[in-house]
Amino acid sequence: MTRTTPQPSLPTAATGNATTPVAVLQVPLPSRTVRLRLKLEAANRYGSVKARTAQALLDSLVAQGTLRPGGHVVESTSGNLGIALAGLCRERGYRCTLMVDATTPAYSLARMIELGAELVTVDTPDPIHQVHARIDAVYSFRLHHPDAAWTDQYGNPAGPAAHAATTGPELLGPAALGPPDAVAIPVSTGGTLAGVIAHLRRHAPTARIVAVDAVGSAATGGPLRPRPRKLPGFGSGLASQLVRPDDCDRVIHVTDDDATYSCRIIRAHTGLSLGGSAGATITAATRLALDDATISDIACLCPDGGDRYQNTVYAAAGPPPTTSDTDAISALHNAALLQ
């Protein structure tokens, strides 16, 4: 069953992606202090790293000749990519139809509508297979709208290529700093991670690459399980078509509750408001440093900011119902931003 939300008419505005800022978080451990370079992708237009992906996906359709002026774009989304696609389609004069589901945050739904997208809410009785239901809805939609071009964030190689060209080099930072000991990247479709891997294997081969996936996610091949407090844009019900677990040096699984608690701790101690997957990445980076005494400098991709999580991640101030990695969480209580 689907429900369609009308597309309003809004004015256009265009801005460009630029190099996003880095905040340095110092985390004291028993043997040393670890430096986490937090790459703050909320500074991208439309508020997330997915602005880079969305632009590359649209450009690839134009280059292939499948998307023409005044054309129609369709995609499945849990939030951030949909927001970026909606905004870019409005800028470029394309109609945009987005498949969402009952777990898509209210903030994201409102923002996509504000930016001119038409939303189709896909209902499924099986919550752990929502991404499959959304993709099926894309196929069904295209049967009735053959002119609609699918950006296909799950398999389009243009996404990883964009991150190999931009996100990867930016994560390495200025040459004077030298490469980090490791890079931690949260996974959803795997496109950002795949692009970062492609760049780092060529230009910083000694840096360890860590995929950060959710407990209960199938993105990196783990067992798919229910996630009652699932964070949007972190992990996936679908195994990634763009990256494999053995492409990385390590995969660290983080619970949604640990990711949430880390976000709350960081905001309470530093004032920095991060999205849920960033909390997972910081937790995983701290775990990596606890496990390996040779690692003291880790670049962490923070895909978005806390503005879109006020009713979820930041709805309470204390710990969530459960925490798993108590050592990493405890270390973050003493973290501080380097001024």
Secondary structure per residue as TSV (DSSP state, phi and psi in degrees):
chain	resnum	aa	ss	phi	psi
A	1	M	-	360.0	136.4
A	2	T	E	-128.2	154.0
A	3	R	E	-130.0	133.0
A	4	T	E	-106.0	133.7
A	5	T	E	-103.7	127.5
A	6	P	-	-60.5	155.9
A	7	Q	-	-96.2	116.1
A	8	P	-	-80.0	167.3
A	9	S	-	-102.6	121.2
A	10	L	-	-129.1	155.3
A	11	P	-	-68.9	162.4
A	12	T	-	-99.4	155.8
A	13	A	-	-152.6	139.2
A	14	A	-	-129.6	131.9
A	15	T	-	-136.2	168.4
A	16	G	-	-110.1	151.6
A	17	N	-	-69.3	145.7
A	18	A	-	-137.6	170.8
A	19	T	-	-58.3	128.7
A	20	T	-	-89.9	154.6
A	21	P	-	-75.3	166.3
A	22	V	E	-125.1	130.5
A	23	A	E	-109.4	140.1
A	24	V	E	-103.5	120.4
A	25	L	E	-106.4	124.7
A	26	Q	E	-98.3	126.3
A	27	V	E	-119.0	108.4
A	28	P	E	-70.9	128.6
A	29	L	-	-115.5	167.8
A	30	P	S	-56.6	-34.0
A	31	S	S	-100.7	-15.2
A	32	R	-	-174.4	173.7
A	33	T	E	-105.5	129.2
A	34	V	E	-98.9	139.9
A	35	R	E	-102.1	123.1
A	36	L	E	-108.5	118.5
A	37	R	E	-88.4	106.0
A	38	L	E	-90.3	110.3
A	39	K	E	-84.9	109.4
A	40	L	E	-91.8	88.8
A	41	E	G	-76.0	-6.6
A	42	A	G	-62.5	-18.0
A	43	A	G	-76.1	-9.6
A	44	N	S	-65.8	157.8
A	45	R	G	-61.3	145.8
A	46	Y	G	64.9	12.4
A	47	G	G	80.4	14.2
A	48	S	B	-160.1	169.1
A	49	V	T	-63.0	-21.4
A	50	K	H	-68.6	-12.0
A	51	A	H	-62.9	-37.0
A	52	R	H	-64.6	-45.3
A	53	T	H	-62.9	-48.6
A	54	A	H	-59.4	-43.6
A	55	Q	H	-61.7	-43.6
A	56	A	H	-66.4	-39.8
A	57	L	H	-63.6	-45.6
A	58	L	H	-63.3	-44.4
A	59	D	H	-60.4	-35.8
A	60	S	H	-67.7	-37.5
A	61	L	H	-66.9	-38.0
A	62	V	H	-64.5	-44.1
A	63	A	H	-63.9	-32.9
A	64	Q	H	-78.9	-12.8
A	65	G	T	83.1	8.1
A	66	T	S	-89.1	-10.9
A	67	L	S	-126.9	117.6
A	68	R	-	-115.5	167.2
A	69	P	T	-51.0	133.5
A	70	G	T	76.6	11.4
A	71	G	-	-75.8	-174.2
A	72	H	E	-126.2	127.9
A	73	V	E	-114.4	139.2
A	74	V	E	-131.7	144.7
A	75	E	E	-157.9	157.5
A	76	S	E	-97.8	137.8
A	77	T	-	-152.5	149.8
A	78	S	S	-100.5	-3.1
A	79	G	S	156.3	-75.6
A	80	N	H	-64.8	-43.5
A	81	L	H	-65.1	-37.0
A	82	G	H	-62.9	-40.7
A	83	I	H	-61.7	-46.7
A	84	A	H	-65.6	-43.0
A	85	L	H	-63.1	-42.9
A	86	A	H	-58.7	-45.0
A	87	G	H	-66.1	-44.4
A	88	L	H	-68.8	-37.8
A	89	C	H	-63.9	-38.9
A	90	R	H	-62.4	-43.5
A	91	E	H	-59.9	-39.1
A	92	R	H	-96.3	-2.3
A	93	G	T	82.5	26.2
A	94	Y	-	-100.1	148.0
A	95	R	E	-75.9	142.7
A	96	C	E	-132.0	121.7
A	97	T	E	-118.1	126.8
A	98	L	E	-122.3	129.8
A	99	M	E	-88.2	119.3
A	100	V	E	-123.4	177.5
A	101	D	E	-141.2	-175.4
A	102	A	T	-66.2	-19.1
A	103	T	T	-91.0	-5.9
A	104	T	S	-64.0	126.8
A	105	P	-	-60.5	146.9
A	106	A	H	-58.1	-37.6
A	107	Y	H	-58.1	-47.4
A	108	S	H	-65.6	-41.4
A	109	L	H	-59.8	-46.8
A	110	A	H	-63.7	-39.9
A	111	R	H	-67.9	-40.8
A	112	M	H	-63.0	-42.4
A	113	I	H	-64.4	-44.3
A	114	E	H	-57.1	-35.5
A	115	L	T	-85.8	4.3
A	116	G	T	101.0	7.4
A	117	A	-	-81.0	152.2
A	118	E	E	-96.4	126.3
A	119	L	E	-104.1	137.4
A	120	V	E	-119.0	113.7
A	121	T	E	-86.7	121.1
A	122	V	E	-98.0	119.9
A	123	D	-	-94.6	136.1
A	124	T	-	-143.6	139.4
A	125	P	S	-75.8	-10.1
A	126	D	-	-112.6	97.1
A	127	P	G	-64.8	-23.3
A	128	I	G	-80.2	-9.4
A	129	H	G	-114.3	31.4
A	130	Q	H	-64.0	-38.0
A	131	V	H	-64.9	-37.4
A	132	H	H	-62.9	-41.4
A	133	A	H	-64.4	-39.2
A	134	R	H	-65.8	-42.1
A	135	I	H	-65.8	-41.0
A	136	D	H	-58.1	-37.9
A	137	A	H	-66.2	-33.8
A	138	V	H	-62.7	-47.4
A	139	Y	H	-59.6	-44.6
A	140	S	H	-63.7	-41.3
A	141	F	H	-61.6	-40.8
A	142	R	H	-70.5	-25.5
A	143	L	H	-63.4	-34.2
A	144	H	H	-94.4	-14.8
A	145	H	-	-133.1	72.7
A	146	P	T	-62.4	-15.6
A	147	D	T	-79.6	-12.3
A	148	A	E	-75.5	128.9
A	149	A	E	-97.0	127.7
A	150	W	E	-91.0	121.9
A	151	T	-	-70.3	-28.4
A	152	D	-	53.8	70.3
A	153	Q	T	-63.6	-16.3
A	154	Y	T	-83.1	-22.1
A	155	G	T	-139.2	-6.3
A	156	N	-	-73.6	118.7
A	157	P	T	-67.6	-10.7
A	158	A	H	-64.6	-30.2
A	159	G	H	-62.5	-58.2
A	160	P	H	-55.9	-37.6
A	161	A	H	-60.8	-39.5
A	162	A	H	-63.7	-39.7
A	163	H	H	-75.6	-28.4
A	164	A	H	-65.6	-34.4
A	165	A	H	-83.5	-25.2
A	166	T	T	-124.3	-61.0
A	167	T	H	-63.5	-43.3
A	168	G	H	-58.0	-54.3
A	169	P	H	-59.6	-38.2
A	170	E	H	-66.6	-35.4
A	171	L	H	-64.8	-30.7
A	172	L	H	-70.3	-27.4
A	173	G	-	76.7	-172.9
A	174	P	-	-60.5	144.6
A	175	A	G	-59.1	-30.8
A	176	A	G	-62.9	-28.3
A	177	L	G	-77.7	-23.2
A	178	G	-	76.8	163.3
A	179	P	-	-68.6	149.9
A	180	P	-	-69.0	162.5
A	181	D	S	-68.0	-30.8
A	182	A	E	-153.9	160.9
A	183	V	E	-130.0	131.2
A	184	A	E	-115.0	126.4
A	185	I	E	-129.6	124.3
A	186	P	E	-74.2	151.8
A	187	V	-	-115.3	135.4
A	188	S	S	-128.1	-85.0
A	189	T	S	-76.6	-23.5
A	190	G	S	95.2	-1.6
A	191	G	H	-67.4	-42.2
A	192	T	H	-63.1	-46.7
A	193	L	H	-60.2	-44.5
A	194	A	H	-59.8	-42.5
A	195	G	H	-67.5	-41.1
A	196	V	H	-63.2	-41.8
A	197	I	H	-58.8	-46.1
A	198	A	H	-57.7	-40.0
A	199	H	H	-75.2	-45.7
A	200	L	H	-68.7	-34.4
A	201	R	H	-62.8	-28.2
A	202	R	H	-87.4	-37.7
A	203	H	H	-110.7	-14.5
A	204	A	-	-146.8	64.1
A	205	P	T	-64.6	-17.5
A	206	T	T	-85.3	-15.4
A	207	A	S	-71.5	131.0
A	208	R	E	-79.4	137.6
A	209	I	E	-109.6	122.2
A	210	V	E	-116.3	122.9
A	211	A	E	-87.4	132.2
A	212	V	E	-109.8	111.7
A	213	D	E	-119.2	163.4
A	214	A	E	-88.1	143.8
A	215	V	T	-62.6	125.4
A	216	G	T	97.0	-3.0
A	217	S	-	-92.3	149.0
A	218	A	-	-99.2	2.1
A	219	A	T	-56.2	-43.3
A	220	T	T	-106.8	23.0
A	221	G	S	94.8	4.4
A	222	G	-	-74.7	167.8
A	223	P	-	-70.0	132.8
A	224	L	-	-78.8	122.1
A	225	R	-	-136.6	158.9
A	226	P	-	-59.6	143.3
A	227	R	-	-128.1	91.4
A	228	P	T	-63.4	-25.4
A	229	R	T	-119.5	48.7
A	230	K	-	-60.1	132.1
A	231	L	-	-89.5	129.6
A	232	P	T	-65.7	142.8
A	233	G	T	76.8	9.6
A	234	F	S	-126.3	117.0
A	235	G	S	74.5	-178.3
A	236	S	-	-161.7	154.6
A	237	G	S	-82.3	1.7
A	238	L	S	-123.7	131.3
A	239	A	-	-63.3	135.8
A	240	S	-	-63.1	135.7
A	241	Q	S	-90.4	-6.6
A	242	L	S	-106.8	-19.6
A	243	V	-	-147.6	148.7
A	244	R	-	-114.6	154.5
A	245	P	G	-56.1	-36.4
A	246	D	G	-79.6	0.7
A	247	D	G	-73.8	-19.6
A	248	C	S	-102.5	166.0
A	249	D	S	-82.5	-26.2
A	250	R	E	-160.8	146.7
A	251	V	E	-114.3	125.4
A	252	I	E	-115.1	125.0
A	253	H	E	-95.9	133.5
A	254	V	E	-125.0	137.3
A	255	T	-	-73.6	154.6
A	256	D	H	-60.3	-36.9
A	257	D	H	-67.5	-41.2
A	258	D	H	-63.9	-40.7
A	259	A	H	-61.0	-43.5
A	260	T	H	-62.5	-47.2
A	261	Y	H	-64.1	-40.1
A	262	S	H	-60.4	-41.8
A	263	C	H	-58.6	-45.6
A	264	R	H	-64.3	-40.4
A	265	I	H	-63.7	-47.2
A	266	I	H	-60.6	-43.0
A	267	R	H	-66.8	-40.4
A	268	A	H	-64.8	-35.0
A	269	H	H	-94.9	-21.9
A	270	T	H	-126.4	-17.1
A	271	G	-	83.1	-2.0
A	272	L	-	-84.3	122.2
A	273	S	-	-102.8	112.7
A	274	L	B	-116.5	158.8
A	275	G	-	-76.2	167.8
A	276	G	H	-59.4	-42.4
A	277	S	H	-68.8	-26.4
A	278	A	H	-67.1	-39.4
A	279	G	H	-59.9	-39.6
A	280	A	H	-63.8	-41.3
A	281	T	H	-65.9	-41.1
A	282	I	H	-66.9	-39.7
A	283	T	H	-60.8	-46.6
A	284	A	H	-65.1	-40.1
A	285	A	H	-63.3	-40.2
A	286	T	H	-65.5	-41.6
A	287	R	H	-60.2	-44.3
A	288	L	H	-58.0	-45.6
A	289	A	H	-66.5	-35.4
A	290	L	H	-65.5	-33.6
A	291	D	H	-82.7	-23.9
A	292	D	-	-133.5	106.1
A	293	A	T	-69.9	-10.8
A	294	T	T	-83.3	-7.3
A	295	I	-	-105.2	120.9
A	296	S	-	-132.2	-3.0
A	297	D	E	-140.3	111.1
A	298	I	E	-128.1	127.8
A	299	A	E	-87.6	129.2
A	300	C	E	-121.0	124.3
A	301	L	E	-82.1	124.4
A	302	C	E	-110.8	98.1
A	303	P	-	-63.2	-30.8
A	304	D	B	-154.1	-178.1
A	305	G	B	-106.9	177.5
A	306	G	G	-79.1	-5.5
A	307	D	G	-59.2	-33.3
A	308	R	G	-92.8	11.3
A	309	Y	G	-125.3	19.6
A	310	Q	T	-64.8	-29.8
A	311	N	T	-95.3	3.3
A	312	T	T	-126.1	-82.1
A	313	V	T	-57.1	-43.8
A	314	Y	T	-103.1	17.4
A	315	A	S	-68.5	-21.7
A	316	A	-	-133.3	166.4
A	317	A	S	-102.4	-26.9
A	318	G	S	-91.6	-165.6
A	319	P	-	-70.7	150.8
A	320	P	-	-73.2	-178.7
A	321	P	S	-56.7	-35.0
A	322	T	-	-137.3	149.8
A	323	T	-	-132.0	146.0
A	324	S	S	-111.6	-52.4
A	325	D	-	-92.0	78.4
A	326	T	H	-66.2	-31.6
A	327	D	H	-67.1	-45.3
A	328	A	H	-65.9	-43.0
A	329	I	H	-61.2	-42.9
A	330	S	H	-62.2	-40.6
A	331	A	H	-62.3	-36.7
A	332	L	H	-69.1	-20.1
A	333	H	T	-63.6	-20.4
A	334	N	T	-105.8	9.0
A	335	A	-	-73.4	152.8
A	336	A	E	-146.9	146.3
A	337	L	E	-74.9	138.7
A	338	L	-	-79.1	119.5
A	339	Q	-	-85.6	360.0
